Amino acid sequence: MSIIDNKGKLFGKINIIDLIAVVLILAVVALLGTKLLTNDSVGLSGPGQPIVYTVKVENVDEDVYEFVQDNLPSQLMANGQLQNGQVTAVEGTLVESPSINVQQNPTLGMTTLNYDEAGTYDLLFTIEATVKDNVASELGTQEIRVGKTHIVKTTTFELENGIIQSCERLEVAE
């Protein structure tokens, strides 16, 4: 018995052209599966875009501020998964007297009145991270853009209603 018979079939069972087509389909499926299932940091910017951004969170209790200070640096989280970034610093400004201020929120398209309670702190977080895609600038499920609302969520604390104050894109290490 020969490997290829006179009809061009391998072992008399399968056509060589069909075999090549099946092998190519399996190779494409394997390649796509590998790309979709691996969590690498290669996006449109190559290996990822390192950024440093600041987030302001107002009216934080003193106890929470002290806890945050004691737990820095702290790894970022989103949807129960660790993110490629961490909160590296926090600065607190004591609110000495109560005040009411008007805040424009372009993300939500609305204006809000904020009441700053005396004895609380306004915190400014410094966060260092790497975004996968320089165009979307997403870290987890949040876009990193100045003026957007932001939840500062780490393995040890979570503060909502922050506003991104600044964002600096750093040189990509080669």
N, CA, C and O of each residue as an XYZ file, in Angstrom:
696
protein
N       0.851     -1.180      0.000
C       0.000      0.000      0.000
C       0.896      1.242      0.000
O       1.782      1.374      0.844
N       0.659      2.147     -0.950
C       1.456      3.371     -1.020
C       0.790      4.476     -0.197
O      -0.389      4.409      0.150
N       1.600      5.492      0.098
C       1.083      6.606      0.910
C       0.040      7.387      0.128
O      -1.013      7.731      0.665
N       0.328      7.670     -1.144
C      -0.623      8.396     -1.991
C      -1.020      7.467     -3.131
O      -0.163      6.979     -3.868
N      -2.314      7.226     -3.274
C      -2.772      6.335     -4.340
C      -2.923      7.105     -5.647
O      -2.642      8.302     -5.707
N      -3.381      6.389     -6.724
C      -3.492      7.011     -8.049
C      -4.588      8.067     -8.129
O      -4.624      8.824     -9.099
N      -5.486      8.146     -7.143
C      -6.529      9.179     -7.124
C      -6.098     10.405     -6.313
O      -6.882     11.340     -6.153
N      -4.846     10.414     -5.793
C      -4.334     11.554     -5.031
C      -4.803     11.563     -3.592
O      -4.797     12.611     -2.947
N      -5.209     10.416     -3.080
C      -5.688     10.342     -1.704
C      -4.589      9.788     -0.812
O      -3.851      8.879     -1.193
N      -4.499     10.351      0.372
C      -3.516      9.932      1.357
C      -4.018      8.668      2.047
O      -5.106      8.673      2.621
N      -3.248      7.593      1.999
C      -3.619      6.289      2.550
C      -4.963      5.809      2.010
O      -5.646      5.007      2.648
N      -5.337      6.305      0.831
C      -6.585      5.901      0.208
C      -7.823      6.433      0.901
O      -8.931      6.002      0.582
N      -7.671      7.357      1.841
C      -8.803      7.842      2.646
C      -9.121      9.320      2.432
O     -10.287      9.671      2.249
N      -8.103     10.203      2.450
C      -8.357     11.638      2.432
C      -7.575     12.308      1.313
O      -6.420     11.972      1.051
N      -8.211     13.240      0.676
C      -7.603     13.999     -0.391
C      -6.535     14.925      0.206
O      -6.750     15.511      1.267
N      -5.400     15.060     -0.463
C      -4.294     15.893      0.040
C      -4.726     17.359      0.149
O      -4.372     18.032      1.117
N      -5.473     17.853     -0.812
C      -5.951     19.238     -0.777
C      -6.836     19.465      0.453
O      -6.723     20.490      1.125
N      -7.714     18.506      0.738
C      -8.573     18.619      1.931
C      -7.735     18.624      3.202
O      -8.016     19.372      4.138
N      -6.704     17.782      3.229
C      -5.823     17.714      4.395
C      -5.112     19.048      4.619
O      -5.032     19.523      5.751
N      -4.604     19.645      3.565
C      -3.925     20.945      3.675
C      -4.906     22.004      4.176
O      -4.558     22.827      5.021
N      -6.133     21.980      3.652
C      -7.145     22.956      4.088
C      -7.466     22.785      5.579
O      -7.579     23.773      6.304
N      -7.609     21.555      6.031
C      -7.904     21.297      7.447
C      -6.754     21.766      8.328
O      -6.993     22.365      9.376
N      -5.513     21.508      7.929
C      -4.343     21.930      8.704
C      -4.275     23.459      8.774
O      -3.989     24.013      9.836
N      -4.532     24.136      7.672
C      -4.517     25.608      7.672
C      -5.617     26.176      8.567
O      -5.378     27.137      9.299
N      -6.793     25.607      8.521
C      -7.900     26.071      9.380
C      -7.543     25.881     10.845
O      -7.779     26.775     11.658
N      -6.981     24.734     11.190
C      -6.577     24.487     12.581
C      -5.486     25.464     13.031
O      -5.492     25.917     14.175
N      -4.564     25.784     12.141
C      -3.497     26.733     12.486
C      -4.070     28.126     12.747
O      -3.661     28.796     13.695
N      -5.010     28.564     11.916
C      -5.640     29.878     12.107
C      -6.430     29.914     13.405
O      -6.344     30.892     14.148
N      -7.192     28.878     13.693
C      -7.961     28.805     14.943
C      -7.024     28.831     16.145
O      -7.304     29.517     17.128
N      -5.921     28.099     16.082
C      -4.954     28.080     17.188
C      -4.333     29.458     17.387
O      -4.172     29.907     18.522
N      -3.987     30.127     16.299
C      -3.397     31.470     16.397
C      -4.386     32.458     16.997
O      -4.020     33.223     17.890
N      -5.632     32.460     16.528
C      -6.649     33.357     17.073
C      -6.923     33.052     18.540
O      -7.069     33.971     19.346
N      -6.995     31.792     18.890
C      -7.217     31.403     20.279
C      -6.100     31.884     21.183
O      -6.352     32.359     22.290
N      -4.873     31.764     20.718
C      -3.730     32.234     21.496
C      -3.787     33.746     21.685
O      -3.545     34.244     22.784
N      -4.103     34.470     20.628
C      -4.175     35.936     20.718
C      -5.294     36.384     21.646
O      -5.111     37.331     22.411
N      -6.442     35.731     21.598
C      -7.580     36.131     22.424
C      -7.432     35.718     23.881
O      -7.930     36.416     24.765
N      -6.772     34.623     24.150
C      -6.692     34.110     25.510
C      -5.490     34.611     26.297
O      -5.492     34.533     27.525
N      -4.468     35.122     25.625
C      -3.316     35.648     26.360
C      -3.567     37.096     26.714
O      -4.176     37.839     25.944
N      -3.098     37.493     27.882
C      -3.296     38.851     28.382
C      -1.970     39.592     28.339
O      -1.376     39.879     29.379
N      -1.513     39.898     27.140
C      -0.265     40.651     27.048
C      -0.561     42.142     27.052
O      -1.714     42.559     26.945
N       0.489     42.936     27.175
C       0.295     44.386     27.265
C       0.614     45.071     25.950
O       0.980     46.246     25.955
N       0.490     44.388     24.834
C       0.780     45.003     23.550
C      -0.501     45.555     22.953
O      -1.441     44.809     22.679
N      -0.533     46.860     22.754
C      -1.680     47.511     22.141
C      -1.209     48.309     20.956
O      -0.191     47.977     20.348
N      -1.929     49.356     20.617
C      -1.542     50.178     19.478
C      -0.253     50.932     19.730
O       0.388     51.386     18.782
N       0.141     51.076     20.980
C       1.368     51.799     21.285
C       2.545     50.855     21.482
O       3.590     51.287     21.969
N       2.414     49.598     21.125
C       3.503     48.643     21.298
C       3.367     47.943     22.635
O       2.328     47.347     22.920
N       4.413     48.007     23.467
C       4.382     47.267     24.721
C       3.495     47.898     25.790
O       3.454     47.395     26.913
N       2.807     48.946     25.492
C       1.976     49.657     26.465
C       2.513     51.060     26.658
O       3.697     51.322     26.446
N       1.631     51.958     27.062
C       2.008     53.352     27.248
C       2.036     53.675     28.737
O       0.985     53.695     29.379
N       3.228     53.930     29.306
C       3.268     54.314     30.712
C       2.704     55.724     30.899
O       3.007     56.634     30.127
N       1.886     55.886     31.929
C       1.294     57.184     32.231
C       1.376     57.446     33.726
O       1.486     56.524     34.535
N       1.319     58.728     34.070
C       1.165     59.162     35.459
C       0.000     60.130     35.448
O       0.000     61.100     34.690
N      -1.002     59.869     36.292
C      -2.136     60.774     36.339
C      -2.545     61.042     37.776
O      -2.216     60.277     38.683
N      -3.271     62.145     37.974
C      -3.724     62.522     39.311
C      -5.246     62.547     39.340
O      -5.901     62.905     38.361
N      -5.791     62.157     40.491
C      -7.231     62.109     40.686
C      -7.549     62.820     41.996
O      -6.942     62.538     43.030
N      -8.507     63.744     41.943
C      -8.933     64.459     43.148
C     -10.245     63.860     43.647
O     -11.215     63.727     42.900
N     -10.246     63.498     44.943
C     -11.441     62.987     45.600
C     -11.711     63.897     46.796
O     -10.839     64.095     47.642
N     -12.914     64.446     46.860
C     -13.247     65.406     47.914
C     -14.030     64.760     49.046
O     -14.647     63.707     48.887
N     -13.983     65.434     50.204
C     -14.769     65.071     51.394
C     -14.481     63.670     51.912
O     -15.396     62.866     52.089
N     -13.227     63.386     52.150
C     -12.818     62.086     52.667
C     -12.568     62.222     54.170
O     -11.895     63.154     54.611
N     -13.104     61.304     54.939
C     -12.905     61.328     56.391
C     -11.429     61.175     56.743
O     -10.657     60.573     55.997
N     -11.057     61.724     57.877
C      -9.664     61.689     58.333
C      -9.169     60.255     58.508
O      -8.035     59.946     58.144
N      -9.999     59.382     59.055
C      -9.601     57.987     59.263
C      -9.277     57.294     57.939
O      -8.316     56.530     57.851
N     -10.075     57.563     56.922
C      -9.846     56.965     55.600
C      -8.547     57.507     55.011
O      -7.759     56.753     54.440
N      -8.323     58.813     55.149
C      -7.088     59.430     54.651
C      -5.863     58.794     55.308
O      -4.884     58.490     54.626
N      -5.908     58.594     56.608
C      -4.785     57.983     57.319
C      -4.577     56.535     56.863
O      -3.439     56.095     56.704
N      -5.664     55.800     56.654
C      -5.562     54.426     56.174
C      -4.898     54.382     54.801
O      -4.021     53.554     54.555
N      -5.319     55.276     53.912
C      -4.747     55.321     52.566
C      -3.247     55.597     52.651
O      -2.457     54.936     51.977
N      -2.851     56.568     53.474
C      -1.430     56.894     53.622
C      -0.623     55.685     54.096
O       0.489     55.447     53.625
N      -1.195     54.927     55.030
C      -0.492     53.769     55.598
C      -0.399     52.597     54.619
O       0.394     51.681     54.836
N      -1.193     52.609     53.549
C      -1.245     51.479     52.620
C      -0.750     51.815     51.221
O      -1.206     51.229     50.239
N       0.180     52.755     51.128
C       0.767     53.096     49.837
C       2.165     52.519     49.740
O       2.860     52.430     50.752
N       2.598     52.125     48.553
C       1.834     52.054     47.306
C       0.801     50.927     47.367
O       0.941     49.971     48.130
N      -0.235     51.068     46.544
C      -1.314     50.093     46.538
C      -1.700     49.757     45.099
O      -1.924     50.645     44.277
N      -1.773     48.463     44.815
C      -2.056     47.943     43.473
C      -3.480     48.249     43.043
O      -4.415     48.052     43.820
N      -3.664     48.732     41.804
C      -4.991     49.017     41.265
C      -5.737     47.721     40.942
O      -5.138     46.699     40.608
N      -7.066     47.799     41.055
C      -7.944     46.673     40.723
C      -9.127     47.177     39.899
O      -9.496     48.349     39.964
N      -9.708     46.268     39.129
C     -10.962     46.537     38.422
C     -11.631     45.197     38.154
O     -10.992     44.271     37.656
N     -12.893     45.092     38.477
C     -13.652     43.855     38.259
C     -12.973     42.629     38.857
O     -12.981     41.554     38.256
N     -12.387     42.790     40.038
C     -11.769     41.666     40.718
C     -10.438     41.232     40.148
O      -9.918     40.186     40.535
N      -9.867     42.012     39.231
C      -8.581     41.662     38.632
C      -7.569     42.776     38.895
O      -7.905     43.959     38.847
N      -6.331     42.382     39.172
C      -5.264     43.359     39.351
C      -4.989     44.058     38.024
O      -5.029     43.437     36.961
N      -4.710     45.351     38.100
C      -4.403     46.134     36.910
C      -2.928     46.504     36.901
O      -2.250     46.416     37.925
N      -2.441     46.914     35.748
C      -1.037     47.268     35.583
C      -0.824     48.714     36.029
O      -0.568     49.593     35.206
N      -0.932     48.952     37.337
C      -0.733     50.290     37.875
C      -0.876     50.288     39.375
O      -1.344     49.319     39.974
N      -0.460     51.399     39.980
C      -0.578     51.505     41.422
C      -0.688     52.962     41.848
O      -0.195     53.866     41.173
N      -1.348     53.165     42.988
C      -1.393     54.482     43.618
C      -0.064     54.626     44.339
O       0.271     53.820     45.207
N       0.692     55.656     43.976
C       2.027     55.820     44.545
C       2.097     56.908     45.609
O       2.989     56.887     46.457
N       1.160     57.865     45.572
C       1.206     58.958     46.546
C      -0.179     59.554     46.726
O      -1.047     59.426     45.863
N      -0.367     60.207     47.863
C      -1.604     60.933     48.128
C      -1.263     62.177     48.938
O      -0.453     62.137     49.864
N      -1.895     63.272     48.569
C      -1.759     64.523     49.316
C      -3.143     64.912     49.800
O      -4.110     64.852     49.041
N      -3.242     65.310     51.057
C      -4.529     65.698     51.614
C      -4.545     67.164     52.002
O      -3.579     67.685     52.560
N      -5.653     67.819     51.699
C      -5.857     69.205     52.104
C      -7.067     69.244     53.012
O      -8.167     68.857     52.618
N      -6.854     69.719     54.242
C      -7.929     69.782     55.220
C      -8.942     70.853     54.828
O      -8.575     71.986     54.515
N     -10.217     70.479     54.848
C     -11.291     71.452     54.627
C     -11.575     72.076     55.994
O     -12.142     71.425     56.872
N     -11.176     73.352     56.175
C     -11.269     73.989     57.484
C     -12.632     74.584     57.777
O     -13.054     74.636     58.932
N     -13.318     75.033     56.746
C     -14.653     75.582     56.970
C     -15.584     75.052     55.900
O     -15.164     74.834     54.764
N     -16.849     74.842     56.249
C     -17.777     74.301     55.249
C     -17.964     75.276     54.092
O     -17.955     76.493     54.274
N     -18.133     74.716     52.910
C     -18.352     75.561     51.736
C     -19.197     74.812     50.720
O     -19.285     73.584     50.728
N     -19.802     75.580     49.864
C     -20.578     75.023     48.765
C     -19.929     75.508     47.479
O     -19.656     76.698     47.327
N     -19.682     74.584     46.551
C     -19.106     74.991     45.273
C     -19.843     74.321     44.124
O     -20.462     73.268     44.274
N     -19.753     74.962     42.991
C     -20.394     74.460     41.776
C     -19.338     73.735     40.967
O     -18.233     74.241     40.773
N     -19.687     72.540     40.494
C     -18.740     71.751     39.725
C     -19.380     71.305     38.420
O     -20.459     70.711     38.409
N     -18.695     71.602     37.320
C     -19.127     71.141     36.006
C     -18.606     69.726     35.811
O     -17.437     69.454     36.081
N     -19.449     68.834     35.351
C     -19.029     67.470     35.065
C     -19.296     67.180     33.595
O     -20.403     66.784     33.230
N     -18.272     67.380     32.739
C     -18.478     67.162     31.304
C     -18.768     65.703     30.970
O     -19.425     65.423     29.967
N     -18.291     64.773     31.787
C     -18.546     63.354     31.532
C     -20.038     63.056     31.580
O     -20.574     62.364     30.715
N     -20.700     63.589     32.603
C     -22.134     63.348     32.764
C     -22.985     64.435     32.120
O     -24.205     64.294     32.030
N     -22.348     65.525     31.669
C     -23.079     66.617     31.042
C     -23.983     67.359     32.010
O     -25.103     67.730     31.660
N     -23.495     67.577     33.237
C     -24.326     68.247     34.222
C     -23.492     69.075     35.185
O     -22.275     68.919     35.281
N     -24.170     69.944     35.884
C     -23.556     70.774     36.912
C     -24.059     70.300     38.261
O     -25.251     70.049     38.438
N     -23.136     70.177     39.219
C     -23.540     69.725     40.545
C     -23.081     70.721     41.605
O     -22.088     71.427     41.427
N     -23.815     70.764     42.698
C     -23.426     71.540     43.870
C     -22.761     70.587     44.845
O     -23.320     69.543     45.180
N     -21.579     70.942     45.297
C     -20.855     70.112     46.249
C     -20.757     70.836     47.576
O     -20.476     72.033     47.637
N     -20.990     70.097     48.616
C     -20.859     70.629     49.956
C     -19.598     70.050     50.569
O     -19.504     68.842     50.784
N     -18.631     70.908     50.849
C     -17.402     70.480     51.498
C     -17.569     70.639     52.996
O     -17.710     71.752     53.504
N     -17.550     69.530     53.688
C     -17.767     69.521     55.128
C     -16.457     69.808     55.858
O     -15.420     69.231     55.531
N     -16.508     70.698     56.845
C     -15.322     71.022     57.640
C     -14.824     69.770     58.342
O     -15.619     68.964     58.827
N     -13.505     69.607     58.396
C     -12.915     68.458     59.063
C     -12.650     67.282     58.145
O     -12.035     66.302     58.566
N     -13.101     67.356     56.899
C     -12.798     66.303     55.931
C     -11.577     66.723     55.115
O     -11.053     67.825     55.279
N     -11.141     65.840     54.249
C      -9.961     66.108     53.433
C     -10.300     65.982     51.951
O     -11.093     65.134     51.540
N      -9.680     66.845     51.175
C      -9.686     66.693     49.725
C      -8.368     66.016     49.380
O      -7.298     66.536     49.696
N      -8.442     64.861     48.735
C      -7.248     64.069     48.447
C      -6.871     64.169     46.979
O      -7.734     64.188     46.101
N      -5.572     64.233     46.727
C      -5.046     64.223     45.371
C      -4.138     63.001     45.245
O      -3.041     62.966     45.802
N      -4.616     61.999     44.503
C      -3.889     60.752     44.312
C      -2.976     60.858     43.100
O      -3.358     61.422     42.074
N      -1.770     60.315     43.219
C      -0.872     60.154     42.084
C      -0.853     58.672     41.737
O      -0.574     57.824     42.584
N      -1.155     58.377     40.478
C      -1.265     56.990     40.028
C      -0.322     56.785     38.843
O      -0.333     57.550     37.878
N       0.492     55.738     38.941
C       1.383     55.353     37.849
C       0.853     54.053     37.265
O       0.577     53.102     37.996
N       0.713     54.017     35.942
C       0.127     52.840     35.306
C       0.640     52.709     33.879
O       1.342     53.578     33.362
N       0.268     51.599     33.264
C       0.543     51.373     31.851
C      -0.771     51.007     31.183
O      -1.420     50.031     31.559
N      -1.164     51.807     30.177
C      -2.373     51.492     29.419
C      -1.960     50.673     28.199
O      -0.921     50.929     27.590
N      -2.784     49.689     27.851
C      -2.466     48.807     26.726
C      -2.598     49.531     25.394
O      -1.793     49.331     24.485
N      -3.604     50.359     25.290
C      -3.946     50.996     24.017
C      -3.890     52.500     24.198
O      -4.712     53.076     24.911
N      -2.924     53.139     23.553
C      -2.724     54.578     23.701
C      -3.896     55.389     23.167
O      -4.103     56.525     23.593
N      -4.658     54.832     22.251
C      -5.796     55.554     21.679
C      -6.976     55.545     22.649
O      -7.548     56.597     22.934
N      -7.343     54.371     23.157
C      -8.478     54.263     24.075
C      -8.125     54.742     25.474
O      -9.011     55.179     26.209
N      -6.865     54.673     25.861
C      -6.395     55.075     27.193
C      -7.266     54.503     28.300
O      -7.749     55.235     29.164
N      -7.461     53.209     28.268
C      -8.268     52.547     29.292
C      -7.377     51.770     30.244
O      -6.394     51.142     29.852
N      -7.760     51.839     31.503
C      -7.117     51.048     32.534
C      -8.236     50.269     33.203
O      -9.053     50.838     33.926
N      -8.270     48.969     32.961
C      -9.424     48.191     33.403
C     -10.622     48.612     32.574
O     -10.611     48.484     31.350
N     -11.650     49.111     33.233
C     -12.859     49.543     32.527
C     -13.013     51.052     32.491
O     -14.037     51.563     32.038
N     -11.985     51.781     32.972
C     -12.104     53.235     33.049
C     -11.177     53.912     32.044
O     -10.013     53.540     31.895
N     -11.725     54.916     31.359
C     -10.904     55.727     30.464
C     -10.110     56.724     31.294
O     -10.620     57.300     32.254
N      -8.861     56.918     30.911
C      -8.000     57.869     31.609
C      -7.933     59.139     30.767
O      -7.128     59.256     29.843
N      -8.808     60.091     31.114
C      -8.861     61.376     30.417
C      -9.136     62.470     31.442
O      -9.963     62.304     32.339
N      -8.441     63.574     31.298
C      -8.618     64.694     32.229
C     -10.069     65.156     32.194
O     -10.644     65.349     31.123
N     -10.659     65.332     33.382
C     -12.033     65.793     33.502
C     -13.041     64.674     33.707
O     -14.181     64.940     34.088
N     -12.648     63.427     33.463
C     -13.574     62.302     33.637
C     -13.655     61.902     35.101
O     -12.701     62.058     35.863
N     -14.810     61.387     35.471
C     -14.948     60.831     36.815
C     -14.140     59.540     36.884
O     -13.961     58.848     35.881
N     -13.659     59.230     38.073
C     -12.760     58.086     38.214
C     -12.917     57.477     39.603
O     -12.991     58.195     40.600
N     -12.967     56.169     39.660
C     -12.982     55.451     40.925
C     -11.547     55.010     41.210
O     -10.932     54.318     40.400
N     -11.021     55.412     42.360
C      -9.688     54.982     42.765
C      -9.886     53.701     43.567
O     -10.257     53.738     44.740
N      -9.631     52.562     42.911
C      -9.892     51.263     43.530
C      -8.610     50.451     43.543
O      -8.004     50.196     42.503
N      -8.210     50.048     44.747
C      -7.002     49.252     44.891
C      -7.336     47.983     45.674
O      -8.498     47.703     45.966
N      -6.306     47.234     46.000
C      -6.497     46.012     46.777
C      -6.900     46.305     48.213
O      -7.395     45.415     48.906
N      -6.698     47.542     48.678
C      -6.984     47.861     50.082
C      -8.005     48.967     50.298
O      -8.532     49.090     51.403
N      -8.303     49.773     49.292
C      -9.288     50.844     49.463
C      -9.958     51.185     48.141
O      -9.455     50.863     47.064
N     -11.116     51.852     48.253
C     -11.871     52.293     47.074
C     -12.561     53.605     47.392
O     -13.307     53.708     48.366
N     -12.307     54.604     46.566
C     -12.944     55.911     46.720
C     -13.577     56.310     45.396
O     -12.920     56.315     44.355
N     -14.858     56.644     45.449
C     -15.597     56.994     44.236
C     -15.649     58.505     44.059
O     -15.204     59.264     44.920
N     -16.198     58.923     42.930
C     -16.451     60.328     42.600
C     -15.193     61.163     42.491
O     -15.219     62.365     42.756
N     -14.093     60.541     42.104
C     -12.879     61.304     41.827
C     -12.972     61.931     40.447
O     -13.741     61.481     39.597
N     -12.193     62.957     40.238
C     -12.094     63.608     38.929
C     -10.617     63.616     38.529
O      -9.762     64.042     39.305
N     -10.323     63.147     37.326
C      -8.941     63.146     36.847
C      -8.515     64.586     36.588
O      -9.148     65.308     35.817
N      -7.428     64.989     37.249
C      -6.935     66.366     37.174
C      -5.841     66.556     36.121
O      -5.771     67.599     35.471
N      -4.987     65.540     35.957
C      -3.883     65.655     34.993
C      -3.504     64.264     34.519
O      -3.781     63.266     35.184
N      -2.868     64.215     33.363
C      -2.392     62.948     32.816
C      -1.159     63.214     31.964
O      -1.189     64.026     31.040
N      -0.083     62.522     32.286
C       1.162     62.688     31.547
C       1.579     61.354     30.978
O       1.655     60.354     31.692
N       1.849     61.346     29.684
C       2.306     60.140     29.010
C       3.832     60.147     29.046
O       4.469     61.129     28.665
N       4.409     59.040     29.507
C       5.851     58.936     29.653
C       6.457     58.229     28.448
O       5.754     57.603     27.654
N       7.767     58.341     28.332
C       8.486     57.655     27.251
C       8.378     56.154     27.451
O       8.471     55.664     28.576
N       8.185     55.431     26.370
C       8.120     53.977     26.419
C       9.534     53.444     26.546
O      10.396     53.788     25.737
N       9.790     52.602     27.557
C      11.107     51.992     27.735
C      11.339     50.968     26.633
O      10.455     50.167     26.328
N      12.503     50.992     26.049
C      12.801     50.069     24.954
C      13.542     48.872     25.443
O      13.876     47.988     24.654
